[in-house]
Amino acid sequence: MKNFATSIVNFLKEEDGPTAVEYAVMLALIIVVCLVSVGSIGTAANTKFDAVGKAISGGGGS
């Protein structure tokens, strides 16, 4: 684990400041897009599972 941390520190030292910041911003944007996508897919799946559950139990639906 210490070797991994040392390699990251060395990577950040080798890169110039603005490039490291650009990588951090890109990573943050990718994480935000992934979280929004997973949340949206989760909500849609939950709605569909609720509809299927109600249809199976005879609770209505189409």
PAMAR-673338 format. One line per 3 residues: number of its first residue (from 0); their letters; for each residue x, y, z of N, C-alpha, C. Coordinates in pm, 1 decimal, padded with zeros to 6 digits. Example, Ala and Ser with C-alpha at 12.3 -4.5 7.8 and 13.67 -1.06 7.14 Angstrom:
<recs>
0 = AS = 01319.0 -00569.0 00780.0 01230.0 -00450.0 00780.0 01320.0 -00330.0 00780.0  01285.0 -00225.0 00708.0 01367.0 -00106.0 00714.0 01290.0 00003.0 00787.0
</recs>
This chain:
<recs>
0 = MKN = 00083.8 -00119.8 00000.0 00000.0 00000.0 00000.0 00087.3 00124.7 00000.0  00197.9 00117.4 00074.8 00288.3 00232.4 00080.4 00350.9 00257.3 -00056.0  00379.5 00149.1 -00128.7 00436.4 00163.3 -00262.1 00338.2 00232.4 -00356.0
3 = FAT = 00210.3 00199.5 -00344.0 00107.6 00262.6 -00426.7 00098.9 00412.3 -00397.5  00099.1 00448.3 -00270.0 00092.4 00589.5 -00232.4 00216.2 00663.2 -00280.2  00330.7 00600.0 -00271.3 00454.1 00662.4 -00318.2 00450.2 00684.9 -00467.9
6 = SIV = 00396.5 00590.3 -00543.1 00388.9 00607.2 -00688.4 00293.5 00719.2 -00726.6  00185.3 00736.1 -00652.2 00092.6 00846.8 -00680.8 00158.9 00981.1 -00650.2  00228.4 00988.0 -00539.7 00298.6 01111.9 -00504.3 00402.5 01144.2 -00610.4
9 = NFL = 00475.6 01044.4 -00656.0 00575.7 01067.9 -00760.7 00510.6 01112.8 -00890.4  00396.8 01054.8 -00924.1 00325.3 01095.6 -01044.9 00283.8 01241.8 -01037.0  00229.7 01281.8 -00921.9 00186.2 01420.3 -00907.4 00304.0 01516.3 -00906.1
12 = KEE = 00417.5 01472.6 -00857.1 00536.1 01558.0 -00858.0 00591.1 01574.7 -00998.9  00582.1 01469.8 -01079.6 00634.7 01475.1 -01214.8 00549.2 01561.6 -01306.2  00419.8 01561.5 -01284.7 00329.7 01639.1 -01369.6 00333.2 01786.0 -01328.5
15 = DGP = 00311.5 01872.0 -01426.6 00303.9 02013.1 -01391.3 00168.9 02043.2 -01327.2  00159.4 02150.5 -01253.4 00041.3 02183.4 -01173.9 -00089.7 02184.9 -01250.3  -00098.6 02262.2 -01357.7 -00226.8 02269.3 -01429.8 -00274.2 02134.6 -01484.1
18 = TAV = -00182.4 02049.4 -01526.7 -00223.8 01920.6 -01581.0 -00285.4 01833.6 -01472.7  -00226.9 01834.0 -01354.0 -00281.8 01757.0 -01243.9 -00420.8 01808.6 -01206.4  -00439.2 01939.2 -01211.2 -00570.0 01998.1 -01180.6 -00670.9 01959.3 -01287.5
21 = EYA = -00629.3 01957.8 -01412.4 -00719.6 01918.2 -01520.3 -00763.6 01772.9 -01503.3  -00670.1 01685.9 -01466.0 -00706.5 01546.6 -01440.8 -00807.2 01536.6 -01326.6  -00788.4 01614.0 -01222.3 -00879.7 01610.4 -01108.0 -01018.8 01659.0 -01148.5
24 = VML = -01025.2 01762.5 -01229.9 -01154.7 01814.6 -01275.4 -01224.8 01713.1 -01364.7  -01149.6 01650.8 -01455.8 -01210.2 01549.3 -01542.1 -01262.1 01431.6 -01460.2  -01184.9 01388.2 -01361.4 -01228.6 01278.2 -01276.1 -01355.2 01315.8 -01199.5
27 = ALI = -01361.5 01437.4 -01148.0 -01480.0 01481.9 -01075.2 -01602.5 01484.0 -01166.6  -01586.5 01531.2 -01289.3 -01698.9 01534.8 -01383.0 -01745.3 01393.8 -01419.8  -01651.1 01303.1 -01439.1 -01687.6 01165.0 -01470.7 -01764.4 01102.6 -01356.0
30 = IVV = -01721.4 01128.5 -01232.4 -01789.1 01074.4 -01115.9 -01931.1 01129.1 -01105.6  -01948.0 01258.4 -01130.7 -02081.5 01319.6 -01123.9 -02173.6 01257.7 -01228.7  -02124.0 01240.9 -01349.8 -02205.8 01182.4 -01457.1 -02244.6 01038.5 -01420.5
33 = CLV = -02150.3 00963.0 -01366.1 -02181.1 00824.5 -01326.2 -02286.8 00820.9 -01216.7  -02274.7 00907.2 -01117.8 -02373.0 00908.5 -01008.5 -02511.7 00945.7 -01058.2  -02519.2 01044.5 -01145.5 -02649.7 01085.3 -01200.2 -02709.4 00972.8 -01283.5
36 = SVG = -02625.8 00907.4 -01363.8 -02675.0 00798.1 -01447.6 -02725.8 00682.1 -01363.1  -02649.8 00643.5 -01263.0 -02690.9 00531.9 -01177.6 -02819.3 00566.8 -01102.0  -02830.2 00689.8 -01056.2 -02952.7 00731.8 -00987.2 -03073.6 00727.7 -01078.5
39 = SIG = -03055.8 00773.5 -01201.1 -03166.0 00773.8 -01297.0 -03208.0 00632.0 -01334.2  -03110.3 00547.0 -01359.6 -03140.9 00407.7 -01394.4 -03206.7 00337.2 -01275.7  -03158.7 00365.2 -01156.2 -03217.1 00303.7 -01036.8 -03362.0 00342.8 -01016.6
42 = TAA = -03392.2 00469.5 -01039.4 -03529.7 00517.0 -01025.2 -03621.1 00452.1 -01128.7  -03573.7 00444.2 -01252.1 -03654.0 00382.4 -01357.8 -03675.6 00233.7 -01329.7  -03572.4 00166.2 -01283.3 -03585.3 00023.9 -01252.9 -03681.4 00002.5 -01136.2
45 = NTK = -03674.2 00087.2 -01036.0 -03763.9 00074.7 -00920.8 -03909.0 00093.0 -00963.5  -03934.1 00189.4 -01048.6 -04070.0 00211.9 -01098.4 -04120.8 00089.6 -01174.8  -04033.6 00033.3 -01258.2 -04073.2 -00083.8 -01337.4 -04098.4 -00205.0 -01247.0
48 = FDA = -04011.7 -00226.7 -01147.4 -04031.6 -00338.6 -01055.8 -04160.4 -00322.9 -00975.6  -04192.8 -00200.0 -00936.2 -04318.8 -00176.8 -00865.3 -04438.4 -00211.5 -00953.6  -04432.7 -00170.5 -01081.3 -04542.7 -00198.7 -01173.3 -04558.2 -00349.3 -01194.5
51 = VGK = -04446.9 -00419.0 -01210.7 -04452.4 -00563.8 -01231.5 -04503.8 -00632.9 -01105.3  -04460.0 -00587.4 -00989.3 -04507.1 -00646.5 -00863.7 -04656.1 -00629.6 -00844.9  -04707.3 -00512.1 -00879.3 -04851.0 -00488.1 -00866.4 -04928.1 -00573.5 -00966.1
54 = AIS = -04874.3 -00589.5 -01087.0 -04942.7 -00670.3 -01187.5 -04946.6 -00817.3 -01145.8  -04839.2 -00864.9 -01086.7 -04834.3 -01004.3 -01044.3 -04930.1 -01029.6 -00928.0  -04934.8 -00934.5 -00834.0 -05019.5 -00955.2 -00717.2 -05165.7 -00919.7 -00745.1
57 = GGG = -05195.2 -00873.3 -00864.3 -05332.9 -00840.0 -00898.7 -05375.4 -00704.8 -00844.6  -05277.5 -00620.4 -00816.0 -05307.3 -00490.0 -00761.5 -05339.6 -00384.1 -00863.0  -05354.2 -00420.8 -00985.2 -05389.8 -00323.4 -01087.1 -05278.6 -00308.8 -01188.2
60 = GS = -05277.9 -00199.1 -01257.2 -05179.2 -00176.6 -01362.1 -05237.8 -00213.9 -01497.8  -05150.5 -00219.4 -01597.1 -05201.7 -00246.3 -01730.1 -05198.3 -00389.2 -01768.5
</recs>
